[in-house]
């Protein structure tokens, strides 16, 4: 029930963003109506200004009230100056200017809050993924019941390709299950009587009968939903570029305006300074730069879900990577063969691949790929037998072939050569030709070709201070990958909850970028400063991420970082340059050299220059990758 309560709380907070959207809509409609009444119908001033007055009263006053509360709390962001500009414009009778500022302010806030609500969509996606019913056994028959009716000890039937609804233990049947959403391991796990199964796992080709060990509300899947909800609720608000610049620009502008009024004794000087101090370089130039960057990213197959990520990615100094499917291809690969004396490796591989082409075993495809890479011609096969728990058998050419595992040797009467290693890292299968040991095939999750070069360039090229590998996979596998790609700080065998704790602590110390592809990465993505979903393997991960890479390539991660850097540089040029020009105008206005009308015209030229410069972001950076 805790998950439901958290989810409800998230939904209850949505009306705030709806209010901002309503204000933005009111301002937009009022501006359109004002222009229509003024230029199409040529009505007198009191009439064509009426829609703007309604917008300022219905939208401007609530915004000013909220900004006053922010001021009382010590928040001197650019929004405060915008609120002052709204009040000043209304006082001067510049209703159109004031309504435009209302539209910019409320529209930007609504978009930010919409992006921040993605935890709700993540929880919705998680909830939709789970089955609504389970097949419960009663008097040797199965009936469909809701998850709320399930009790510990019940027997459930999990049909082929269904998602397991509870944590339990297999009673009957032989199948495989995909548990990668939780463990991150790319291998399907064999499930036989006595094996544990996890809620949220995807069953293979055969039905399983399981006993319920935990109620659905206490299952591993429910725990992931709870930790994801908690991560979003506790996540601090990200300070944007405009917030940081506005923190000093706003009090400075107000100070200059008050000083001009005090020294000159003329309130028009205050109004002139306020007009030219309107933070349009912040309210316009930065959003224009972000929109340009979103367009550039989209053309490169990078979907920006939260625009704030573009301001943060290249400033992240701690980079945290998942293993499976991110730094690796997420599939088993044949990485080694231990041969019996006098046996030719290519001959064994050819025979094994000939038999494996008829198998549904998770490692069969890796053997076939290895044979294809060596351009081996497969042999004819007959009398194929793959009984659950007994391995794969058949006649390949003139030879009897059996492919099995160590745990099945005793039942089959086969053995291993004297001195054969007792334990291995990764996965293994044993090949017997005519009942004699021929070879042991060794499998691992293969690193991406570019992983080593990508990791090694992060510190010198992107000022990364720390690169981490955090995975739910086994220690031996994670260490193997870390050594292969050059990552020193490694965490293996971590649950989603433990990943969240690690990312939370690292984010407390520095800005973090988390890159992953599985459901088990989604909570950690929400906890990081910026989260990037690698590829399109999971809708839930894509919902949790700030950016989604449509192509699973580390080059795209690097490209996103370069787009972020390009956008930040131009946005800062536009914002700081525009504010510098505004400062010169404020000084002139405070000294009495600029009237409010002239100040408004000057501000329009400053805004135009800032926006034109920001448009340069739409031109892709010259260097998309540098590794």
Steps between C-alpha positions, in 0.01 A plus 500: 500500500796732553560514127143608436521775761820643353355489151189683613712772661686552175176540312363741758784740428409539134242784538788747560633443151145507361453845656813625325375351172162673543671835565718453190193413295310801633792730412532356148127529430493854640789612279334349192166662587668836568672498160177400327292775666772758443606435140220296343198682650685829582310543827594779745773458763289416806339213308809344339689520831225324695622144423850597616366645824310176561820300439702719734234477769434127462856391426737778598370550854536130601852495357594818683354355821713185460810703417443712812503178704826402327646839592403447864681165484816664365463386137630776272476316166425646160131428554492766773624763259241383248231545764625850569488566127138382485403737780697785343348443155149496645568820694628671183205381294724272288250215524625309195856494633379382838285224349790377284716469813213308670490262201877444505514452874200268540569306180859426599395396850227272363748327267748448785234356728374276221851358458537457877183286515658214310517286816122466476526365147778265611282357774212469255722308260620274780146433614379425146784252448381272779212255438167583660407134559670176598410138423445334839475125551200357683405130501730425204343779291615857442282809526577866438511718812607859565837558666325622815356151551837324498627360831838363604517129420260515204594309187507710183542407136733727300431447130765528225617857439295637791637735763530333839260679742668407832823382662484123539654156458461265204302185580454350155636562152826588325546837332720808487432849633629842406589673828715772343259774612625439855845343479626657179643163396449441127450124533170315526486295819392137503205432729442147631318372810646668808626811315396845619310733267466879525196713436533689174710228333394387151439127466642302208337243272361260762242534777609497865305426816630706792425541869449857624771609744405869534184697448499722186518813719822367659662372181827618346307677225294695754821598680637646177184709459529623858865601470430674167215700652714594800789607275282744306337648810835564667676634192609863545400760244768550236633855483483623143734744324239776521460442874871531567546810284179657629615453858745788462346688206163558668621675820755694295231632262270592789788674673588707192132595451457610862830689492396686184167593662671613821777704335282658230185527711299385200294177507515487120865407532396193701249409231755553221751274675235231556399505134854456371581252778224259394688166495408406144852369426426246774133445416548484123861428399552198724174326395582573135843342548346197670243456222781513244695237692192276526465521121867417440480208743181368339663494157777288652259248652513646852160575651508771768221434752608754763657817349691562825726207410661712228617748763644227720648210301833658412540631857467155660831402657399154622395264223326177605441216255296186511671192357266283299383654174684826571873430507429152361280372219266336752531154352725198570798452274731199467823639641711188552531125447687248717581204277569136578846383383512424128162658421478769234316813618336589167371146452336499844350845439362388161335191649366688802355782286337242271311359799436832675311641202208280613519605866311763696774519765605859581864428401419336168500830308848585632640169367334561163642856477850367575466242223371763257793728581738217402290418189460138604270278295246322719453125486172308461327407827251228595345339806496826697401475866476787750317376805471745793793457738696265270669734256507477120573175313508394135685329219713747306645339193660177620533612862282487807505845660385615842508859634432533870604669826700392804193460715365233263812284473418265789159410359641441151794283608752732336810643664772762466870445426735483796627843602216688328432835678244464779345846453479766232388858454212568266288221353609166360374203303673167446523318166531121478567320172422128500471519883856637533574848631593726208482861619365751745352817351528816711258792463493858620304815431714656229626860549413746226787569263502869591462463879870522586569805283184673621578449869864605464410832336248617762751648744728687256227613258197553727664585834349193667632451854361152556376219273305220668354164401190403701333172409265233629715235331744266674831624637713293260315629194505863608871487589578340165327785316650771722852371431425478128378861466714667768255585780647493851196561723270200478181391679361152416193304601303813588122507527304801370474629858877475546560673167280787616698534824830510309376759249343711774827520691701581187249768398540658843871542425487604133274512196440149367413350163348151509486294180305173494250298303302274735202532730739454791673824393187717503501590873869594487437719194241697694752551782785622276547857382443375146382159380551362151317192371722294273300370205132404496510180705251613766208745490531542876866601478418742218230660718745544789779647288565866421625400154453185291756376247311328220822334384684297768841657441748662739578745221147636550573558870806699397298687240243598763780637717634707209152633416460596866834683502418677172159610633634619836776708342264679261223538760744659744633729226147613421385538861814661642553717192138613507516578871826692452334720237197538728731609781640778282144605418399487868786728594398745227134482610591549866700807403198642317630456144234248398125545532278194559395499132857521371601237754230268367628546143859441610394184682335371181833531314683326786245218496532464123879475520481241779244287316686516167815380672305222675373377163857391419439195718291355217824462303649166620839520673794439270627217721231250599734246662861511612602141575 
